Amino acid sequence: MKALILVGGFGTRLRPLTLSVPKPLVDFANKPMILHQIEALKAVGVTEVVLAINYQPEVKFSGPLWSTGTGTRYGTRYGTFSLFGKKHLFLQVMLNFLKEFETKLGIKITCSQETDPLGTAGPLALARDKLIDDSGEPFFVLNSDVISEYPFKEIIEFHKSHGGEASIMVTKVDEPSKYGVVVTEESTGQVEKFVEKPKIFVGNKINAGIYLLDPSVLDRIQLRPTSIEKEVFPKIAAEKKLYAMVLPGFWMDIGQPRDYITGLRLYLDSLRKKSSSKLAVGAHIVGNVLVDETSKIGEACLIGPDVAIGPGCVVESGVRLSRCTIMRGVRVKKHACISSSIIGWHSTVGQWARVENMTILGEDVHVCDEIYSNGGVVLPHKEIKSSILKPEIVM
């Protein structure tokens, strides 16, 4: 089987993290977010993954992720490149990622890059030759921002059982009026219609961004800007060939910081149920906490709930962490307190500092001792010497 992942564009909602790496490579639970999807696809027998990269008119990075000097060279975790020809930097970084994980996972990973914006369906037409083979097997299509338990085995069985042309996963939400609602026939899951942000209740199921499509769906898509949700799926539904399966377990679009933090809580809770041995234990641990084995935690700390601590981090004594992500190479000094925040790669939080309320520190940010950050969004390579008393962007 094959799969196509819609990688997306600039990742503006996850800035300043996406000023250092492309959005799919931003760490989530201690690994690039797209790697969660690729590993799950590999587990159900997918042998080739195509990353559909959106049109990139210019470079979006602000500085080196791992410093390699200044001037004409630009460093990232997946290689160092000249800024000459900067339009192609995004693709170069992605290709280096592919080389690394193709070998580790034993799965073929390729890129399909738009030269013009093609929406959510056009990329399928562009990658047609990569998705079609002699097997006639259906292929997966995923939105890269989605984190869930990835019930791919279940949707394969569902797709085979109904005999339609396309299957989509839906998830139930409390406030469907905020979304496009998928109305289905309850007993079979056959999709009847789509209703965009309904003012009266018509259902509570929304598109979860996970599809399994027969190759014939590609015949419906022209190589032009096209929406799979608004143009392709309604036509398949009108022919009664589109079916929806309710996604079991949790689901979250982690494309913006607040949802990223919520998604981490849901992911760690799922990990507790399925593979609790991967979570940290100890007198200093409260609730679900994920700690990379290369990180060090000092005495008298209180860590959790819902915390991920990445590789090579140093958490000094007396530190309090809750509902936060601490990315690779971060140092949190004595008695600092971090909650509901994301601390970017190789940053430092000073002694007795307090960081909270959806503070997002970009890569290589240094918060001085006894500083308070209330919702600060700090761009990479900054030193914070005075408190941030209300949510603001520090450039």
Disulfide bonds with the S-S distance in Angstrom:
none
